[in-house]
Structures are given as C-alpha cells and as structure tokens.
Amino acid sequence: MWGNQFQSASKSGSHGGQQQSLLGPGPPSMQQALLQDHQQSGQSQKQRVFTGVVTSLHDYYGFIDEEVLFHLNVVKGRMPQVGERVLVKAVYNSSHSVQWSALKVQVQPTQNPSHMM
C-alpha cells in the first residue's frame, strides 16, 4: 500500500520536504532504505566494492583498513570482529572528515580446506 505512496512521492520530484510526508506509516527502516535509494539514484557518487579487514570497532561504528567508516546498522549477517576480512560497498563523500563510508559490510566466510578421505 505505501509502495504506491512512494511512487507518488518519487514522481512529485523535490518540492520541499513532501517526499517524506507522502511515505505514510511504513516501517522506518524500509522508509529510510527507499529514501536513500531514491536520493542516490539522482546523484552520481563514486562507489567501490572491495574486501578489507576490520581495523577497529567502537560502540556504534568501526573502520575497515583504517580509512572506511561503517556504522553497525549497515552490517549484514553477523557482526565482524577486529582482524576479520569483510566484503564492503562504500561511497565517497569529500565533504566528510572520513571520506569513505560503507553502505554495506558483510563478513567473508572462511575457506577451510576439506579433509575428506
């Protein structure tokens, strides 16, 4: 039901803050994801997908390879630990003090050799 409201909001363009008011009572996380996707589709942003290592973790955020900031809410699956290899999708923003921010972080599965005989 509110998907149709989102379509109406995206067709209306940017008329003040109307996009958010047209979204209705959908789940907050879904609203944020749809708004983020809609906002990013109109912008050309520098993005990269790579594997890196978690170099630090804090209460609500962490760093990958000491240069990519990630908030814990972008982690898919289990929470990574310091030293673990992760798959990262990040976006560049020159106006932030930390210029690379992760959009998605996922722990890479470890590949153990099979010992079947």
N, C-alpha and C positions, 0 to 999 in steps of 0.2 A: 504494500500500500504506500509506504513512504518512499519507495523507489520512484513512483510516478512524481511525487513531490520533488525529488532530487532532479529528475529530468526537467521539470518546470523551472527549478532554480538554475540549472545549467543553461537553459535556453534564454533565461532572462538577462544573462550577461552580468556585469558587475554594476548594479545600481545600489550603491551604498552598502549596507550590511544585509540586504534582503536574502542572500543565499542561505544564511544560517537560519533565518526565521521561517523559511519555506520548508526546511527539512522535517519539521514535525517531531514527534516523540520517539524516534528510533533509538536504538542502543547507542550510548555515547561513543563507544569505541568504533562502531560502524560509521557513525556520522563523521568522526574525525578522519577515518581512513578514506571515505568518499570525498570529503572536502580536500584532503591532501592530494589525492589522485587528480581531482578536478583542477586544483590550483597548479599542480606541477605540469599538467598536460598543456597549459598555455605558456609555459616558460621553457626556455632552452637552458638546461642546467647540465653542468659537467658531472657525469657519474662514472663510477668504476665498480667492477665486481672482481674480487680477488680473495685469496686466502692469506690470513695473517695469524699472528699469535697475540693472545690477550696478555698485555704487559702490566696492567693494573686494574683493580676493582675497588669501587667505593660503594657507599650506601645506595645510590640511585643511578650510578653511571660507571663506565670503565673506559679503558683505552686499548686500542689494538695497534701494535707496532709503534707505540708511543706517539702516534700522530692522528689517529682516527678516534673520535669520541663516539661512544654509544651509550644510549640510555637503556636501562634494563627492560623497558617496555617494548623494545624492538627485537628482543631475543626470541627466537622461535625454537621450541623444544626446551631442553634442559639448560640451566644456567651454566655458562662456561666458567672455568677456573683459570687463574693466572697460569700461563705456560701452555694452555691448550690452543690447538690450531682451530680456527673458525673460518667459515665462509662469510664474506662481508659484501653487502651492497651499500655503497657510500655516495654521498653527494657533496660537491664542493660549494662553499659559500665564502667569498673573500671578505665579506663584512663581519664575519665572526672571528673571535680571537683564536679559536680552534677551527681551522678552515675546512676540514673533512669531518662530516657527521654521518654515522651509519644509519641507514634506513632499515636494514635487516642484518641480523647476526645469527648464525647457526653453527653449533659445534660440529666439526668434521668427525665422522666416525673413524675410529682407529682400525687399521687394517692389520689384524693378527694373522700370521701365516697358519695355514691349515696343517694340522699334524695328524691327518688321517692316513692309516695304512691298510 
